[in-house]
Amino acid sequence: MVIWESDRDEHLARHGVTITQANEALYDLDAIVINPDYAAISGKGVRTIGYSDSFGDLITVITVPFEGRTYGATAFPSEGRDRRYYEER
């Protein structure tokens, strides 16, 4: 289960995505998981690319494991490389 802090709702809204849609993408049975996230400066982020039924498209979700829990950092509509990874698997 991914924990979303209260400020993430507003953050995701700026990307046009909801927490519910991000969770749908995370639990897509065909989701692609890239660990570590290729764009993470810290090397600690995990990138998941999955389909959200309610969004109607692919969403990229960035999570960060910390002290045995997984926290949602951000989510946004998938583009470019992420879309190719999902579609070409």
C-alpha positions in Angstrom: 0.0 0.0 0.0 1.3 3.5 -0.9 1.0 6.3 1.6 0.1 9.7 0.1 0.8 12.7 2.4 -2.0 15.3 2.6 -0.2 17.8 0.4 0.1 15.3 -2.5 -3.5 15.8 -3.5 -2.9 19.4 -4.5 0.4 18.5 -6.1 -1.0 15.8 -8.3 -3.9 18.1 -9.3 -1.4 20.4 -10.9 -0.5 17.5 -13.2 -4.1 16.8 -13.9 -4.1 13.5 -11.9 -5.8 12.3 -8.7 -4.5 10.0 -6.0 -7.2 7.4 -7.0 -5.9 7.5 -10.6 -2.3 7.2 -9.5 -3.2 4.2 -7.4 -5.0 2.6 -10.3 -1.8 3.0 -12.4 0.3 1.5 -9.5 -1.9 -1.6 -9.3 -2.2 -2.1 -13.1 -1.3 -5.8 -13.6 0.7 -4.8 -16.7 2.5 -1.9 -15.0 6.2 -1.5 -15.6 8.4 -0.9 -12.5 11.8 0.8 -12.9 13.9 0.6 -9.7 15.7 2.8 -9.3 13.9 5.5 -11.2 16.2 6.6 -14.1 15.5 10.2 -13.3 16.0 10.1 -9.5 18.9 12.1 -8.4 19.0 10.4 -5.0 18.7 6.9 -6.6 15.9 6.1 -4.1 12.8 6.7 -6.2 10.8 4.0 -8.0 9.1 4.7 -11.2 5.9 2.8 -12.1 4.2 3.2 -15.4 0.6 1.9 -15.5 -2.8 2.3 -17.0 -5.6 4.1 -15.1 -9.1 3.2 -16.1 -10.6 6.4 -14.7 -7.9 8.6 -16.3 -8.2 6.6 -19.6 -4.4 6.6 -20.2 -1.0 5.8 -18.8 0.2 7.5 -15.7 3.8 7.6 -14.4 3.9 7.3 -10.6 7.0 8.0 -8.5 7.2 6.4 -5.1 9.9 6.4 -2.4 10.5 3.6 0.0 11.4 4.8 3.5 11.6 2.8 6.8 9.6 -0.1 5.5 6.8 2.0 4.0 6.2 3.3 0.5 5.3 6.9 0.0 3.8 8.5 -3.1 5.9 11.4 -4.3 4.2 12.5 -7.6 2.3 11.2 -10.6 1.7 12.6 -14.1 0.5 11.6 -17.5 3.1 9.3 -19.2 4.9 10.7 -22.2 7.9 9.8 -24.3 10.2 7.2 -22.9 7.7 6.0 -20.3 5.0 5.5 -22.8 7.4 3.6 -25.1 8.6 1.3 -22.2 5.0 0.4 -21.5 3.9 -0.1 -25.1 7.0 -2.0 -26.2 7.2 -4.5 -23.4 
